[in-house]
Amino acid sequence: MIYEILIGIVLYAVLFVVTVQNSRRKVVALQDRLDKVRALQELQQAQSLQNIERNEAKIRELEVLLQKLGDENSLLRLELEEKKATLDYNNKVAMIENEKRRQAETVIFSSEVYRQLQDCLREGRSLGHQEWTALGELVNSIYTDFTEKLYNLYRMSDQDYHVSLLIKVRIQPKDIALLTAHSKESVASTRSRLYSKVFGRKGSSKDWDDFILSL
């Protein structure tokens, strides 16, 4: 009897340790995902029109300070000019990236891959392996490392990845369902589930759409 109790205690202790370790791994994995998401969002924020406007306001302030400073305090002048040059450079990079994004959809919508995708919708059939490959290559050629960013955030199934690809090229949910050979309910569930997995909190299917479009 005592022997059985001891075995039970040992098993309980082992299960407890395993449970704690698994919990810690999940927390670490979630934190890692959130750090990556935060880095992506910070990059998007740096490229936003609001941030560009803020930088321009700071540049104007620095220009006024430089005019008031005149030739005095050469070290301070150099520091102010360095800040102004950095802000100006960041704005130019952000404007180039924004212009690339504006042109990206034009390239996608006029591509042969997108025309084939529309043919599939008209014919009422899902995409085949070669068509998925071509779509992935097109998206990654325009949005650098799109696929890598996704897989760095979460170990996606083919369905998860395909849904995200179609969101990126602005396909409507009902058409995503057709192209992936899944129901509209399944597509909605996939999108909200992905948001929950990546962000560690509940979110709507639209929340995932907005995140994908921001990448």
Backbone as JSON, one array per atom type, in Angstrom:
{
  "sequence": "MIYEILIGIVLYAVLFVVTVQNSRRKVVALQDRLDKVRALQELQQAQSLQNIERNEAKIRELEVLLQKLGDENSLLRLELEEKKATLDYNNKVAMIENEKRRQAETVIFSSEVYRQLQDCLREGRSLGHQEWTALGELVNSIYTDFTEKLYNLYRMSDQDYHVSLLIKVRIQPKDIALLTAHSKESVASTRSRLYSKVFGRKGSSKDWDDFILSL",
  "N": [[0.83, -1.2, 0.0], [1.87, 1.27, 0.93], [3.93, 1.42, -0.89], [2.57, 1.76, -3.28], [1.43, 4.23, -2.82], [3.72, 5.83, -2.69], [4.63, 5.58, -5.33], [2.52, 6.84, -6.62], [2.83, 9.44, -5.62], [5.32, 10.12, -6.72], [4.73, 9.98, -9.47], [2.83, 12.01, -9.64], [4.43, 14.19, -8.96], [6.22, 14.19, -11.11], [4.45, 14.68, -13.25], [3.59, 17.21, -12.52], [5.95, 18.72, -12.74], [6.47, 18.43, -15.5], [4.18, 19.67, -16.54], [4.56, 22.31, -15.63], [6.93, 22.97, -16.98], [6.08, 22.76, -19.65], [4.2, 24.8, -19.65], [5.86, 27.0, -19.2], [7.38, 26.93, -21.56], [5.41, 27.52, -23.43], [4.76, 30.12, -22.69], [7.2, 31.43, -23.19], [7.39, 30.98, -25.96], [5.15, 32.4, -26.86], [5.86, 34.98, -26.05], [8.07, 35.37, -27.65], [6.85, 35.38, -30.18], [5.25, 37.66, -29.9], [7.21, 39.62, -29.61], [8.32, 39.58, -32.16], [6.1, 40.33, -33.68], [5.72, 42.89, -32.62], [8.03, 44.14, -33.5], [7.57, 44.13, -36.26], [5.29, 45.73, -36.35], [6.3, 48.13, -35.35], [8.01, 48.8, -37.41], [6.13, 49.24, -39.46], [4.81, 51.39, -38.3], [6.83, 53.29, -38.35], [6.86, 53.79, -41.03], [4.49, 55.01, -41.5], [2.13, 57.55, -42.54], [1.5, 59.39, -40.56], [3.75, 59.28, -38.91], [5.69, 60.21, -40.66], [4.82, 62.84, -40.97], [5.16, 63.75, -38.34], [7.94, 63.59, -38.16], [8.64, 65.5, -40.06], [7.73, 67.79, -38.82], [9.47, 67.86, -36.64], [11.85, 68.22, -38.01], [11.49, 70.81, -39.02], [11.46, 72.21, -36.61], [14.09, 71.77, -35.77], [15.46, 73.11, -37.79], [14.78, 75.75, -37.24], [16.0, 76.03, -34.73], [18.68, 75.73, -35.5], [19.04, 77.99, -37.08], [18.76, 80.01, -35.16], [20.91, 79.4, -33.58], [23.16, 80.05, -35.02], [26.59, 80.61, -35.63], [27.53, 79.81, -33.27], [28.59, 77.55, -30.68], [29.65, 74.99, -31.94], [29.71, 72.19, -31.61], [27.16, 71.52, -30.61], [25.7, 72.38, -32.8], [26.5, 70.51, -34.74], [25.41, 68.18, -33.64], [22.67, 68.74, -33.77], [22.37, 69.0, -36.54], [22.98, 66.41, -37.27], [20.8, 64.99, -36.16], [18.73, 66.11, -37.66], [19.46, 65.27, -40.25], [19.21, 62.5, -39.93], [16.44, 62.21, -39.43], [15.46, 63.21, -41.82], [16.49, 61.35, -43.64], [15.19, 58.99, -42.73], [12.55, 59.65, -43.32], [12.63, 59.8, -46.13], [13.19, 57.14, -46.8], [10.88, 55.93, -45.75], [8.89, 57.1, -47.35], [9.57, 56.09, -49.84], [9.11, 53.36, -49.39], [6.36, 53.43, -48.91], [5.44, 54.28, -51.39], [6.21, 52.1, -52.92], [4.49, 50.19, -51.86], [2.06, 51.25, -52.67], [2.24, 50.89, -55.39], [2.43, 48.18, -55.53], [-0.01, 46.71, -55.46], [-1.07, 47.35, -57.94], [0.7, 46.03, -59.61], [0.21, 43.39, -58.82], [-2.56, 43.05, -59.45], [-2.49, 43.26, -62.18], [-1.12, 41.09, -63.02], [-0.32, 37.87, -64.52], [-0.7, 35.72, -62.86], [-2.68, 36.63, -61.08], [-4.77, 36.93, -62.88], [-5.2, 34.27, -63.57], [-6.1, 33.36, -61.14], [-8.53, 34.72, -60.94], [-9.8, 33.45, -63.06], [-10.14, 30.91, -61.99], [-12.04, 31.5, -60.03], [-14.22, 32.26, -61.63], [-14.69, 29.86, -62.87], [-15.39, 28.34, -60.76], [-13.66, 26.71, -59.2], [-11.1, 25.33, -57.03], [-7.72, 26.41, -56.2], [-4.83, 24.9, -57.65], [-1.79, 23.01, -56.93], [0.43, 24.12, -58.41], [-0.58, 26.63, -58.97], [-0.86, 27.74, -56.42], [1.84, 27.84, -55.72], [2.82, 29.65, -57.63], [1.38, 31.93, -56.9], [2.38, 32.39, -54.31], [5.07, 32.95, -54.93], [4.76, 35.29, -56.43], [3.66, 37.09, -54.51], [5.77, 37.17, -52.63], [7.76, 38.27, -54.19], [7.02, 40.85, -54.34], [6.24, 41.76, -51.79], [8.63, 41.69, -49.68], [10.01, 38.77, -48.25], [7.58, 37.86, -47.21], [6.35, 35.3, -46.77], [8.29, 34.1, -45.11], [8.18, 35.77, -42.86], [5.62, 35.15, -41.91], [5.86, 32.38, -41.24], [7.79, 32.57, -39.31], [6.39, 33.61, -37.26], [4.39, 31.76, -36.66], [3.75, 28.25, -36.77], [2.44, 27.37, -39.5], [-0.31, 25.67, -41.08], [-0.95, 24.33, -44.4], [-3.43, 25.3, -45.19], [-3.74, 27.52, -43.46], [-1.67, 29.15, -44.42], [-2.41, 29.49, -47.13], [-4.86, 30.84, -46.92], [-3.94, 33.22, -45.78], [-2.28, 34.18, -47.81], [-4.18, 34.76, -49.81], [-5.65, 36.73, -48.55], [-3.74, 38.7, -48.56], [-3.64, 39.47, -51.22], [-6.01, 40.66, -51.42], [-8.43, 39.17, -51.69], [-11.85, 38.4, -51.34], [-13.55, 37.02, -48.41], [-15.61, 35.05, -49.05], [-14.76, 34.22, -51.54], [-12.25, 33.29, -50.94], [-12.95, 31.02, -49.57], [-13.94, 29.43, -51.67], [-11.66, 29.18, -53.32], [-9.93, 27.8, -51.68], [-11.26, 25.52, -51.19], [-12.87, 25.24, -48.91], [-15.36, 25.82, -46.36], [-17.15, 28.94, -45.81], [-17.42, 29.44, -43.13], [-15.34, 27.93, -42.06], [-13.13, 29.27, -43.09], [-13.44, 31.77, -41.84], [-13.07, 30.95, -39.2], [-10.43, 30.04, -39.31], [-9.02, 32.42, -39.73], [-9.6, 34.0, -37.4], [-8.59, 32.25, -35.48], [-5.86, 32.18, -36.12], [-5.12, 34.79, -35.49], [-5.52, 34.74, -32.72], [-3.64, 32.76, -31.95], [-1.17, 33.91, -32.71], [-1.13, 36.45, -31.46], [-1.86, 35.89, -28.88], [-4.27, 36.51, -27.71], [-7.86, 36.96, -27.87], [-9.36, 37.6, -31.03], [-10.94, 39.07, -33.92], [-11.83, 37.77, -37.2], [-11.36, 39.8, -39.01], [-9.4, 41.25, -37.7], [-7.14, 39.66, -38.1], [-6.98, 39.85, -40.88], [-6.38, 42.6, -41.18], [-3.87, 42.69, -39.97], [-2.35, 41.03, -41.7], [-2.49, 42.52, -44.07], [-0.96, 44.64, -43.31], [1.63, 43.77, -43.37]],
  "CA": [[0.0, 0.0, 0.0], [2.78, 2.41, 1.01], [4.68, 1.44, -2.15], [1.68, 2.34, -4.29], [1.29, 5.67, -2.51], [4.97, 6.47, -3.1], [4.62, 5.64, -6.81], [1.55, 7.88, -6.97], [3.43, 10.75, -5.32], [6.37, 10.36, -7.72], [4.07, 10.26, -10.76], [2.22, 13.34, -9.52], [5.52, 15.17, -9.0], [6.72, 14.23, -12.49], [3.43, 15.36, -14.06], [3.61, 18.62, -12.14], [7.15, 19.33, -13.34], [6.26, 18.47, -16.95], [3.17, 20.69, -16.79], [5.19, 23.63, -15.42], [7.88, 23.19, -18.07], [5.3, 23.03, -20.87], [3.61, 26.13, -19.49], [6.93, 27.99, -19.4], [7.73, 26.94, -22.98], [4.35, 28.23, -24.13], [4.91, 31.54, -22.38], [8.39, 31.9, -23.93], [7.05, 30.98, -27.38], [4.23, 33.51, -27.08], [6.61, 36.23, -25.91], [8.9, 35.47, -28.85], [5.97, 35.8, -31.27], [4.84, 39.04, -29.66], [8.36, 40.47, -29.9], [8.43, 39.67, -33.62], [4.96, 41.15, -34.13], [5.98, 44.27, -32.21], [9.05, 44.67, -34.4], [6.91, 44.39, -37.54], [4.39, 46.87, -36.18], [7.13, 49.32, -35.21], [8.47, 49.14, -38.76], [4.99, 49.82, -40.14], [4.56, 52.7, -37.7], [7.87, 54.19, -38.85], [6.57, 54.1, -42.42], [3.15, 55.57, -41.6], [2.04, 58.96, -42.91], [1.53, 60.18, -39.32], [5.13, 59.36, -38.45], [6.39, 61.09, -41.59], [4.42, 64.21, -40.63], [5.83, 64.1, -37.08], [9.35, 63.82, -38.46], [8.76, 66.77, -40.77], [7.57, 68.84, -37.81], [10.73, 67.9, -35.88], [12.86, 68.79, -38.9], [11.26, 72.26, -39.04], [11.92, 72.73, -35.31], [15.56, 71.76, -35.77], [15.92, 74.16, -38.69], [14.64, 77.01, -36.5], [17.06, 76.04, -33.73], [19.96, 75.93, -36.19], [19.1, 79.4, -37.49], [18.97, 80.8, -33.95], [22.22, 79.07, -33.02], [24.2, 80.74, -35.79], [27.89, 79.92, -35.66], [27.92, 79.49, -31.9], [28.52, 76.17, -30.17], [29.77, 74.13, -33.12], [29.4, 70.81, -31.24], [25.7, 71.42, -30.56], [25.23, 72.5, -34.18], [26.72, 69.22, -35.4], [24.45, 67.22, -33.1], [21.36, 69.08, -34.33], [22.39, 68.67, -37.96], [22.93, 64.95, -37.36], [19.41, 64.6, -35.91], [17.94, 66.54, -38.82], [19.81, 64.39, -41.37], [18.62, 61.18, -39.65], [14.99, 62.32, -39.64], [15.24, 63.39, -43.26], [16.77, 60.05, -44.27], [14.11, 58.06, -42.37], [11.36, 60.04, -44.08], [12.81, 59.44, -47.53], [13.04, 55.68, -46.87], [9.48, 55.63, -45.5], [8.11, 57.51, -48.52], [9.87, 55.12, -50.9], [8.4, 52.12, -49.05], [4.93, 53.67, -49.11], [5.19, 54.31, -52.83], [6.32, 50.71, -53.37], [3.26, 49.51, -51.46], [0.97, 51.73, -53.52], [2.4, 50.31, -56.72], [2.42, 46.72, -55.43], [-1.31, 46.16, -55.82], [-1.21, 47.49, -59.39], [1.48, 44.94, -60.19], [-0.5, 42.13, -58.55], [-3.82, 42.97, -60.17], [-2.26, 43.17, -63.63], [-0.26, 39.93, -63.27], [-0.92, 36.66, -65.07], [-1.1, 34.89, -61.72], [-3.96, 37.13, -60.59], [-5.78, 36.62, -63.9], [-5.5, 32.85, -63.41], [-6.88, 33.26, -59.92], [-9.88, 35.14, -61.31], [-10.36, 32.38, -63.9], [-10.58, 29.85, -61.07], [-13.28, 31.95, -59.41], [-15.29, 32.19, -62.62], [-14.96, 28.45, -63.16], [-15.86, 27.71, -59.53], [-12.75, 25.65, -58.75], [-10.04, 25.73, -56.11], [-6.39, 26.52, -56.78], [-3.99, 23.71, -57.62], [-0.45, 23.17, -56.34], [1.24, 25.05, -59.2], [-1.15, 27.97, -58.83], [-0.47, 28.22, -55.09], [3.27, 28.15, -55.78], [2.97, 30.88, -58.42], [0.86, 33.04, -56.1], [3.35, 32.64, -53.25], [6.25, 33.59, -55.53], [4.38, 36.65, -56.79], [3.53, 37.9, -53.3], [7.1, 37.36, -52.03], [8.56, 39.13, -55.05], [6.56, 42.23, -54.14], [6.33, 42.01, -50.34], [9.84, 40.93, -49.36], [10.01, 37.81, -47.13], [6.23, 37.73, -46.63], [6.17, 33.93, -46.27], [9.21, 33.88, -43.98], [7.64, 36.49, -41.7], [4.49, 34.39, -41.39], [6.3, 31.13, -40.61], [8.54, 32.92, -38.12], [5.42, 33.92, -36.22], [3.55, 30.62, -36.29], [3.92, 27.08, -37.63], [1.16, 27.33, -40.2], [-0.7, 24.59, -41.99], [-1.13, 24.82, -45.76], [-4.67, 26.09, -45.2], [-3.45, 28.81, -42.82], [-0.83, 29.93, -45.33], [-3.17, 29.82, -48.33], [-5.82, 31.88, -46.55], [-3.19, 34.47, -45.59], [-1.86, 34.64, -49.14], [-5.32, 35.33, -50.51], [-5.95, 38.0, -47.87], [-2.72, 39.67, -48.97], [-3.97, 39.99, -52.55], [-7.34, 41.28, -51.25], [-9.54, 38.32, -52.1], [-12.93, 38.42, -50.35], [-13.69, 35.75, -47.68], [-16.4, 34.03, -49.75], [-13.94, 33.71, -52.64], [-11.19, 32.51, -50.29], [-13.57, 29.72, -49.29], [-13.99, 28.68, -52.93], [-10.3, 28.9, -53.82], [-9.27, 26.85, -50.78], [-12.16, 24.36, -51.06], [-13.35, 25.17, -47.53], [-16.57, 26.62, -46.14], [-16.93, 30.31, -45.33], [-17.27, 29.35, -41.67], [-13.99, 27.42, -41.8], [-12.19, 30.36, -43.41], [-13.56, 32.75, -40.76], [-12.47, 30.35, -38.02], [-8.98, 30.03, -39.52], [-8.5, 33.78, -39.56], [-9.66, 34.4, -35.99], [-7.7, 31.37, -34.74], [-4.48, 32.63, -36.35], [-4.89, 35.99, -34.69], [-5.42, 34.32, -31.33], [-2.38, 32.04, -31.76], [-0.01, 34.8, -32.87], [-1.16, 37.57, -30.52], [-2.12, 35.42, -27.53], [-5.54, 37.04, -27.21], [-8.95, 36.79, -28.82], [-9.49, 38.62, -32.06], [-11.87, 38.73, -34.98], [-11.21, 37.42, -38.47], [-10.9, 41.05, -39.61], [-8.14, 41.62, -37.04], [-6.07, 38.95, -38.8], [-6.89, 40.47, -42.21], [-5.69, 43.9, -41.04], [-2.46, 42.4, -39.68], [-1.73, 40.52, -42.92], [-2.38, 43.63, -45.02], [0.05, 45.58, -42.83], [2.97, 43.2, -43.54]],
  "C": [[0.87, 1.27, 0.0], [3.55, 2.58, -0.29], [3.85, 2.12, -3.25], [1.5, 3.84, -4.07], [2.53, 6.43, -2.96], [5.04, 6.63, -4.62], [3.67, 6.75, -7.28], [2.11, 9.27, -6.75], [4.49, 11.11, -6.36], [5.76, 10.73, -9.06], [3.45, 11.65, -10.76], [3.29, 14.43, -9.64], [6.06, 15.33, -10.42], [5.75, 14.99, -13.4], [3.42, 16.86, -13.78], [4.78, 19.35, -12.8], [6.98, 19.48, -14.85], [5.26, 19.57, -17.32], [3.75, 22.09, -16.67], [6.14, 23.95, -16.57], [7.16, 23.52, -19.38], [4.69, 24.43, -20.83], [4.65, 27.21, -19.74], [7.32, 28.08, -20.87], [6.69, 27.71, -23.8], [4.46, 29.73, -23.92], [6.08, 32.14, -23.16], [8.09, 32.0, -25.42], [6.12, 32.14, -27.71], [4.96, 34.84, -27.01], [7.49, 36.46, -27.14], [8.06, 35.95, -30.04], [5.59, 37.27, -31.12], [5.98, 40.01, -29.94], [8.53, 40.67, -31.4], [7.31, 40.53, -34.2], [5.22, 42.62, -33.82], [7.02, 44.92, -33.14], [8.46, 45.01, -35.77], [6.02, 45.62, -37.45], [5.16, 48.18, -36.02], [7.66, 49.78, -36.57], [7.35, 49.8, -39.55], [4.69, 51.22, -39.62], [5.57, 53.73, -38.21], [7.59, 54.63, -40.28], [5.21, 54.76, -42.61], [3.21, 57.05, -41.95], [2.11, 59.85, -41.67], [2.96, 60.36, -38.83], [5.95, 60.28, -39.35], [6.09, 62.55, -41.27], [5.08, 64.67, -39.33], [7.3, 64.41, -37.32], [9.56, 65.16, -39.16], [8.63, 67.95, -39.81], [8.86, 68.99, -36.99], [11.85, 68.53, -36.71], [12.72, 70.31, -38.93], [11.72, 72.89, -37.72], [13.44, 72.81, -35.26], [16.11, 72.85, -36.67], [15.85, 75.53, -38.02], [15.75, 77.12, -35.45], [18.42, 76.32, -34.35], [20.13, 77.38, -36.63], [19.4, 80.3, -36.3], [20.38, 80.6, -33.4], [23.33, 79.82, -33.73], [25.48, 79.94, -35.81], [28.35, 79.52, -34.27], [27.77, 78.0, -31.6], [28.51, 75.16, -31.32], [29.41, 72.67, -32.82], [27.89, 70.59, -31.22], [25.12, 71.5, -31.97], [25.37, 71.17, -34.92], [25.71, 68.18, -34.94], [23.05, 67.47, -33.68], [21.28, 68.73, -35.82], [22.34, 67.16, -38.19], [21.5, 64.44, -37.16], [18.53, 64.94, -37.11], [18.19, 65.62, -40.02], [19.2, 63.0, -41.19], [17.13, 61.17, -39.9], [14.66, 62.42, -41.12], [15.44, 62.08, -44.01], [15.63, 59.05, -43.99], [12.84, 58.37, -43.15], [11.46, 59.63, -45.54], [12.63, 57.93, -47.72], [11.56, 55.3, -46.71], [8.62, 55.98, -46.72], [8.33, 56.57, -49.7], [9.1, 53.82, -50.65], [6.9, 52.28, -49.27], [4.57, 53.69, -50.59], [5.26, 52.9, -53.41], [5.04, 49.94, -53.04], [2.08, 49.95, -52.33], [1.01, 51.09, -54.9], [2.24, 48.79, -56.71], [1.1, 46.13, -55.9], [-1.57, 46.28, -57.32], [-0.49, 46.36, -60.1], [0.75, 43.62, -60.02], [-1.73, 42.0, -59.42], [-3.65, 42.85, -61.69], [-1.43, 41.94, -64.01], [-1.04, 38.76, -63.86], [-1.43, 35.75, -63.96], [-2.47, 35.32, -61.2], [-5.08, 36.85, -61.6], [-6.18, 35.14, -63.82], [-6.37, 32.62, -62.18], [-8.34, 33.65, -60.19], [-10.57, 34.11, -62.2], [-10.9, 31.25, -63.03], [-11.91, 30.23, -60.4], [-14.45, 31.85, -60.38], [-15.7, 30.75, -62.91], [-15.43, 27.69, -61.93], [-14.97, 26.58, -59.05], [-11.67, 26.22, -57.84], [-8.7, 25.78, -56.83], [-5.64, 25.19, -56.64], [-2.61, 24.03, -57.09], [0.39, 24.21, -57.09], [0.73, 26.48, -59.06], [-0.84, 28.57, -57.46], [0.99, 28.64, -55.08], [3.5, 29.47, -56.5], [2.49, 32.09, -57.63], [1.82, 33.4, -54.98], [4.58, 33.36, -53.77], [5.96, 35.04, -55.9], [4.34, 37.55, -55.57], [4.91, 38.18, -52.68], [8.01, 38.23, -52.88], [8.22, 40.6, -54.86], [6.67, 42.64, -52.68], [7.45, 41.11, -49.79], [9.68, 40.07, -48.1], [8.64, 37.66, -46.47], [6.03, 36.35, -46.01], [7.04, 33.67, -45.05], [8.71, 34.57, -42.72], [6.5, 35.71, -41.07], [4.95, 33.15, -40.62], [7.18, 31.39, -39.39], [7.61, 33.2, -36.94], [4.68, 32.69, -35.72], [3.77, 29.48, -37.28], [2.59, 26.81, -38.34], [0.95, 26.05, -40.99], [-0.8, 25.18, -43.39], [-2.36, 25.71, -45.86], [-4.44, 27.47, -44.59], [-2.7, 29.72, -43.78], [-1.62, 30.38, -46.56], [-4.18, 30.93, -48.05], [-5.11, 33.23, -46.42], [-2.69, 35.04, -46.91], [-3.0, 35.35, -49.85], [-5.78, 36.65, -49.87], [-5.0, 39.08, -48.4], [-3.02, 40.25, -50.35], [-5.44, 40.43, -52.6], [-8.49, 40.48, -51.87], [-10.58, 38.29, -50.98], [-13.09, 37.05, -49.68], [-14.48, 34.68, -48.41], [-15.62, 33.42, -50.91], [-12.75, 32.91, -52.11], [-11.71, 31.1, -50.02], [-13.57, 28.85, -50.55], [-12.6, 28.25, -53.37], [-9.55, 27.9, -52.95], [-10.09, 25.58, -50.56], [-12.57, 24.13, -49.61], [-14.63, 26.02, -47.42], [-16.2, 28.02, -45.67], [-16.71, 30.31, -43.82], [-15.87, 28.89, -41.29], [-12.94, 28.5, -42.04], [-12.23, 31.42, -42.31], [-12.88, 32.24, -39.49], [-10.95, 30.34, -38.11], [-8.38, 31.4, -39.24], [-8.49, 34.23, -38.1], [-8.72, 33.55, -35.14], [-6.24, 31.81, -34.91], [-4.17, 33.88, -35.55], [-4.68, 35.63, -33.22], [-4.08, 33.64, -31.04], [-1.18, 32.98, -31.77], [0.03, 35.87, -31.79], [-1.44, 37.16, -29.08], [-3.36, 36.01, -26.89], [-6.61, 36.88, -28.29], [-8.97, 37.94, -29.82], [-10.46, 38.15, -33.13], [-11.11, 38.32, -36.24], [-10.67, 38.67, -39.16], [-9.58, 41.52, -38.99], [-6.96, 40.94, -37.74], [-5.88, 39.53, -40.19], [-6.06, 41.76, -42.15], [-4.2, 43.68, -40.79], [-1.74, 41.93, -40.95], [-1.52, 41.65, -43.93], [-1.32, 44.63, -44.6], [1.47, 45.08, -43.06], [3.61, 43.65, -44.84]]
}
